[in-house]
């Protein structure tokens, strides 16, 4: 049974690939900054270092960004 036309579009169907990547990077950045603040680091410094890491190396996981941020901060 073909139900593809019966269900709504999925998120990947709705957003262009570049926008999906930007949204995912934004989610990674938000989670990484939140983790750094939770660990006691200032929010401004955490945001700055996380953004720098994501500019240098796209596609990193949240865990990888946090590890790198801890080395740099």
C-alpha positions in Angstrom: 0.0 0.0 0.0 1.4 3.4 -1.0 0.8 6.0 1.8 3.4 8.5 0.6 0.6 10.8 -0.8 -1.4 10.4 2.4 1.1 11.8 4.9 2.5 15.3 5.1 5.9 16.2 4.0 8.8 15.4 6.3 11.2 18.0 7.5 13.8 16.9 4.9 11.2 17.3 2.2 10.3 20.8 3.3 13.7 22.4 3.7 16.5 22.7 1.1 19.7 20.9 2.0 21.7 24.0 2.8 19.0 25.3 5.1 18.8 21.9 6.9 22.6 22.0 7.4 22.3 25.5 8.8 19.5 24.5 11.2 21.5 21.5 12.3 24.6 23.6 12.9 22.4 26.0 14.9 21.2 23.2 17.1 24.7 21.9 17.6 25.9 25.4 18.6 23.0 26.0 21.0 23.5 22.6 22.7 27.3 23.2 22.9 26.9 26.7 24.4 24.3 25.4 26.9 26.6 22.7 28.0 29.5 25.1 28.4 27.4 27.5 30.5 26.2 24.6 32.6 29.9 23.7 33.2 30.3 27.2 34.6 31.9 29.1 31.6 30.6 32.5 30.7 27.9 32.5 27.9 29.6 35.2 25.8 33.0 33.4 25.8 31.2 30.0 25.1 29.3 31.4 22.2 32.4 33.0 20.7 34.5 29.8 20.9 31.7 27.5 19.7 31.0 29.8 16.6 34.7 29.8 15.8 34.9 26.0 16.0 31.9 25.5 13.8 33.3 28.0 11.2 36.5 26.1 11.0 35.1 22.6 11.0 31.6 22.0 9.7 29.6 18.9 10.6 30.9 18.3 14.0 28.8 16.6 16.7 27.8 18.4 19.8 30.3 16.3 21.8 33.2 17.1 19.4 32.4 20.8 19.6 32.3 20.7 23.4 35.6 18.8 23.6 37.3 21.4 21.3 35.7 24.3 23.2 37.1 22.9 26.5 40.6 22.9 25.0 40.3 26.5 23.8 38.6 28.2 26.6 
